[in-house]
């Protein structure tokens, strides 16, 4: 009889664990984010507002506006543009400026005004770190 109680108790624990995992899987997972380009975000339309996104594009030169801790800028892909408002707490890299030619990846959510509220910014300035092979020395 003691083994039967242990078996039933173990079965109940396993069934409850499966139910909890199933319920959590059906809820929106905020830790998961979808990687999209600027044009893909625009194609999603209103559905993009319900998703946590990582969006990559080219920084539009001259679009960076700083106002205290607020940072606004635009990223592009071809003819598509997306306005970004940085609301994160991480410091902005010193290299992030209006003169840089860089790919930018932002993480966050699109708001009702189609402005992307970024919580994280990652700037890829590959040209800054490329070796200079113009000299003739070998």
Secondary structure as the mmCIF struct_conf table of DSSP 4:
data_model
#
loop_
_struct_conf.conf_type_id
_struct_conf.id
_struct_conf.beg_label_comp_id
_struct_conf.beg_label_asym_id
_struct_conf.beg_label_seq_id
_struct_conf.end_label_comp_id
_struct_conf.end_label_asym_id
_struct_conf.end_label_seq_id
HELX_RH_AL_P HELX_RH_AL_P1 UNK A 2 UNK A 26
BEND BEND1 UNK A 27 UNK A 27
TURN_TY1_P TURN_TY1_P1 UNK A 30 UNK A 31
STRN STRN1 UNK A 34 UNK A 37
HELX_RH_AL_P HELX_RH_AL_P2 UNK A 38 UNK A 44
HELX_RH_3T_P HELX_RH_3T_P1 UNK A 45 UNK A 50
BEND BEND2 UNK A 51 UNK A 51
STRN STRN2 UNK A 53 UNK A 59
HELX_LH_PP_P HELX_LH_PP_P1 UNK A 60 UNK A 60
TURN_TY1_P TURN_TY1_P2 UNK A 61 UNK A 62
STRN STRN3 UNK A 65 UNK A 67
TURN_TY1_P TURN_TY1_P3 UNK A 68 UNK A 69
STRN STRN4 UNK A 70 UNK A 77
TURN_TY1_P TURN_TY1_P4 UNK A 78 UNK A 79
STRN STRN5 UNK A 80 UNK A 86
BEND BEND3 UNK A 89 UNK A 90
HELX_LH_PP_P HELX_LH_PP_P2 UNK A 91 UNK A 93
TURN_TY1_P TURN_TY1_P5 UNK A 94 UNK A 95
BEND BEND4 UNK A 97 UNK A 97
TURN_TY1_P TURN_TY1_P6 UNK A 98 UNK A 99
STRN STRN6 UNK A 103 UNK A 110
TURN_TY1_P TURN_TY1_P7 UNK A 112 UNK A 113
BEND BEND5 UNK A 114 UNK A 114
STRN STRN7 UNK A 116 UNK A 124
HELX_RH_AL_P HELX_RH_AL_P3 UNK A 126 UNK A 129
BEND BEND6 UNK A 130 UNK A 130
BEND BEND7 UNK A 135 UNK A 135
#
